[in-house]
Amino acid sequence: MFVAPDPGRARLRNALRAVIGIGLAVAVAELCGLSLVASITGGLAALLALFTVTDSTVRAQRVTTALLPAAGFPVLALATALHGVPLARDAVFVAVVFAGVYARRWGVRGHALGIFAFMNFFVTQFLHARPAQLPELYAAVGLALLSAGAVRFVLWPIERRVPPAAVPPAAPGTGLARPTTRQAFQATAACAVALGIGQVLSEDRWYWAVGTAWWIFVNTASRGETLVRGFRRVLGTAFGIGAGLLIAIPLNGAPAPTAALVALCVFGIFYTAAVSYSWMMLAVTVMAGLLYGLLGVLDPGLLVLRLEQTAVGAVCAGLAVILVLPVTTHATNDMWIQRALRCVRTCTAEAAARLAGSPVADPAPHAAQLELFLGRVRLSLAPLVHPLSPYRGRKARARRVLALLDECAVEVRGLVSVAADPDASHDARLAAACWRVEAAVEALLTPEEAPEADRGTESGRRAAAPAANPARAAAEPALAHLHGLERLLAQLDGPLRTASRAPLVGA
């Protein structure tokens, strides 16, 4: 949590850029004479544009950013028009929830557009926006997206120097077999129930329960992931409310210190998002308290109500993933582990081909994708390794799998480094070791996956076959990494082959 690596200071730079982009959006809105409500709306729009647009190329990021108004403006108009018609407003809000989650089937662009649409409805409830304010809200959002885009793509184009990593594709399927479809029904059920209970607690601030239920489903894929995320959201909110009592209430909306602290919260949101959901939620909660202070409605009772609404949303999300078309943690774990193993196989084959002299083989992109797959493995296994998990055997086995996969990644990185050396050479032992690694990976895959052979694997075999031996000593480092992979893959057989509910074996 406190010493998480930040290669290339990517998180630091991204967080600093977010502060500048959001600050510029708010400043432009103020300079244009827009109201406080419009300025806050613009700031939140800039935050969403910088936070949710994660396409794998800069060009795609520009397109997604340009499409955000198409998703947000109609929802903004509906939300303001229906503000005084509770039944219609609630029905439309639930429909927006379903559409926003369902859009995730179209990848990261659908994901970003769905979030932006939902948050435009949410923000109008948060700020109690009225139809008469719609023109300036449109202006604020448009200016905010232009400001955020200018900072992201012109003033500080981080992604031009360090291209964003490709996001692992979602699991395929059709109908209710598709995880995004199941999640759309789960989120809709959770938000509908949260909306009803939230209105019982408060007719004015019910939307926090809906927002909690919605965000718990973001970037989760299984029952266990969602339950852990709900726990962490409540934990972060509780600590954030404690901080809000100490910070936001004494400030009482004083403009200068509030603006400085909001900027600090924005930095915290972006810097901690990839490390700790609880810390991110602490920053979000403090920021919400500060914004309430600016609006002149902050008091201790409001913060307590926020915690109650958060708990309601978390419970509703938890019940939904258990009762409505559940996606088991085991199925998700199995999918991501297999993807990581196939990526190990491809990296190995591409590295061997590179050492054999192939001009087109390049293991580096596959090694980068392996890191992303391992990130998804850690996320999917988080419920099993959580301190509160009661399943000791499964917890130990999951930790063993994570440790071995991390060691595999170390060996792959070493192999890629050796392959990148122009002086490295190849001998017949590399081809044999590569084939053994591939066979070990295929033995770990499920029967339906084992027959698959990646194109990279085949290219590796073809390139590795004509083994030359100009300098056997140069192949020794590559052989060491390949032997290390063989050993680790053999050790993975025990924890992966054990039945999901059986006691730990082979660890």
Buried (B, 14 or more C-beta within 10 A) or exposed (E): EEEEEBEEEBBEBBBBBBBBBBBBBBBBBBEBEBBBBBBBBBBBBBBBBBBBBBBBEBEBBBEBBEBBBEBBBEBBBBBBBBBEEEEEBBBBBBEBBBBBBBBBBEBBBBBBBBBBBBBBBBBBBBBEBBBEBBEBBBBBBBBBBBBBBBBBBEEBEBBEEEEBBBBBEBBEEEEEEBBBBBBBBBBBBBBBBBBBBBBEBBEEBBBBBBBBBBBBBBBBBBBBBBBBBBBBBBBBBBBBBBBBBEBBBEBEBEEEEBBEBBBBBBBBBBBBBBBBBBBBBBBBBBBBBBBBBBBEEBEEEBBEBBBBBBBBBBBBBBBBBEEBBBBEBBBBBBBBBBBBBBBBBBBBBBBBBBBBEBEEBBBBBBBBBBBBBBBBBBBBBBBBBBEEBEEEBBBBBBBBBBBBBEBBBEBBBBBBBBBEEEEBBBBBBBBBBBBBBBEBBBBBBEEEBBEEBBEBBEBBBEBBEEBEEEEEEBBEBBBBBBBBBBBBBEBBEBBBEBEBEEEBEEB
